[in-house]
Amino acid sequence: GPVLHVLDASKAVGVVRDLMNDKRRPAFLDKNNQDQQTLRESHALRGSKPLKTIEESRQNRTGIDWTIHSTLKPDFIGAKTLNNFPLEDLVPYIDWSPFFHAWEMRGRYPAILDDAIVGSKARELFEDAQKQLKDIILNRRFTARAVYGFFPAVSTGDDIVVYQDADRSKALTTFHTLRQQIHKPDGQFNHALADFIAPQESGVEDYIGMFAVTTGHGADEHASEFLKDHDDYSSIMAKALADRLAEAFAECLHKRVRNEWGYGKKEYLDNEALIREKYQGIRPAPGYPACPDHTEKQLLWDVLDVENQTGMKLTESCAMWPAASVSGLYFSHPQSKYFAVGKINKDQIKDYASRKSISVDDAEKWLSPWLNY
């Protein structure tokens, strides 16, 4: 069968729609085959880019002066579970722009509703979404569940050691981060996520947060009910709304976390500012540019007991089930920022494999898109 790659889950709706349409499917697959052939030819011609060694990159780690930074202790240490979280409380946190992108409508919400080209269709789509969203909330079609927590942590090199409690006598796990190896202009750093946690030698008592949220329980069943009536449009809509609610849950929970950690208590941001992430701190997810190794999710799953607490599972490829799920880590430092690790050389792969106690072959398998060789 055909093999398709979608850059982001929010863009899968249009792909599924084309695959399910008998008239659109042949042309769609022809274009996909042509695009893949172009990629194969481009890949064959590409050359590796000169990068720093991993040791050179570590010498240019993020410049944080831990002697002048006061870390805040969260309200609690350990994990908390949220079951049957009210779906209506998530609606204000929905970022609707990716919803329209999933239907191949370009533009930002709410401006897209008045767009000269797609405005009419966008308004119709939005009205249909509001009707189904109202039904989902009123009849509890989806179940929102989450588990999150705060733990003492220190960085050791490019790793983050997480402890069970405040006395820091028992390590729960170690997260392994990857560092940028690209050559940077003077004054720019080669980041790794470990840089945003106080190093062991600093003596600073720092913390890390982690989370897993889902609004996907019930989503597949709800979507399947529409398919029984051959209503592909509403079925796809249901899955798209589940995805938007999951992202909204992640945003809602992050706001709660910033308050419970202390640094967000004086934060006054509207929804647009939240969407644009104008707040302090980050919540990077394993498998994304700052933390490209999906297998780090398993460590998070173990610490938070995610499967037992929320019913969320990891597949063999470390994809999350239900699909409408989000997980990641919380960093509180004011200088923490999102970044892309980018291409990495074999010296870092060997170092990374050694730190994770896995084979180089396994490390290369999981990180193949980022290899510079």
VENUR-V166950 format. One record per pair of residues at least 24 apart in sequence whose ideal C-beta (glycine too) atoms are under 6 Angstrom apart, sorted by the first residue. I is the first residue (numbers start at 1). J is the second residue. D is the distance in whole Angstrom. If there is no record, write none. Layout:
# VENUR-V166950
<<I,J,D> <I,J,D>>
This chain:
# VENUR-V166950
<<2,29,5> <10,98,4> <10,102,5> <10,243,6> <11,102,6> <13,102,4> <13,236,5> <13,240,5> <14,104,5> <17,236,6> <20,232,5> <48,372,5> <48,373,6> <51,181,4> <51,345,5> <51,372,6> <52,181,5> <53,347,6> <54,347,5> <54,348,4> <54,351,6> <57,179,5> <57,181,5> <57,190,4> <60,189,6> <60,190,5> <61,195,5> <62,189,5> <62,191,5> <62,195,4> <64,335,6> <66,198,5> <66,202,4> <66,204,5> <71,204,6> <71,206,5> <72,261,6> <72,262,4> <72,263,6> <74,150,4> <74,207,6> <74,260,6> <74,261,5> <75,260,4> <77,150,6> <77,165,6> <77,166,6> <78,149,6> <79,147,6> <79,149,3> <79,304,5> <81,147,5> <81,309,5> <82,146,4> <83,145,6> <85,144,4> <87,137,5> <87,144,6> <88,137,5> <90,245,5> <90,248,4> <90,249,5> <90,252,6> <93,248,4> <93,251,4> <93,252,5> <94,244,5> <94,248,5> <95,275,5> <99,244,5> <102,240,5> <132,237,6> <133,241,6> <141,218,5> <141,222,5> <142,215,5> <142,218,5> <142,219,5> <142,242,6> <143,217,4> <143,218,5> <144,215,5> <144,249,6> <145,214,6> <145,310,4> <146,213,4> <146,253,6> <147,212,6> <147,304,5> <147,306,6> <147,309,4> <147,310,5> <148,211,4> <150,207,5> <150,209,5> <151,208,6> <152,207,6> <153,197,5> <153,206,6> <153,207,6> <153,208,4> <154,200,4> <155,194,4> <155,197,4> <155,199,5> <156,200,5> <158,192,5> <158,194,5> <160,194,5> <160,197,5> <172,303,5> <173,299,5> <173,303,6> <175,299,6> <176,355,5> <176,356,5> <178,341,5> <180,341,6> <180,342,6> <181,344,5> <181,345,6> <182,342,5> <191,339,5> <193,290,6> <196,331,5> <196,333,5> <196,336,4> <209,257,6> <209,330,3> <210,300,5> <210,329,5> <211,253,6> <212,306,5> <212,312,6> <212,327,4> <213,249,4> <213,250,5> <213,253,6> <213,326,5> <214,310,6> <214,312,5> <214,322,5> <214,325,4> <215,242,6> <215,245,4> <215,246,5> <215,249,6> <215,324,5> <216,242,6> <216,322,2> <216,323,6> <216,324,3> <216,325,6> <217,322,6> <219,324,5> <242,324,4> <243,324,5> <246,324,4> <246,325,6> <246,326,5> <250,326,4> <254,283,5> <257,330,6> <261,332,6> <263,332,6> <280,334,5> <281,331,6> <281,332,5> <282,331,5> <282,336,5> <282,338,6> <283,328,5> <283,330,5> <284,328,6> <284,329,6> <285,328,4> <289,340,4> <290,338,6> <290,339,5> <292,341,6> <292,370,6> <293,366,6> <294,318,4> <295,366,6> <300,327,6> <343,370,6> <343,372,4> <344,370,5> <345,372,5> <346,373,6>>
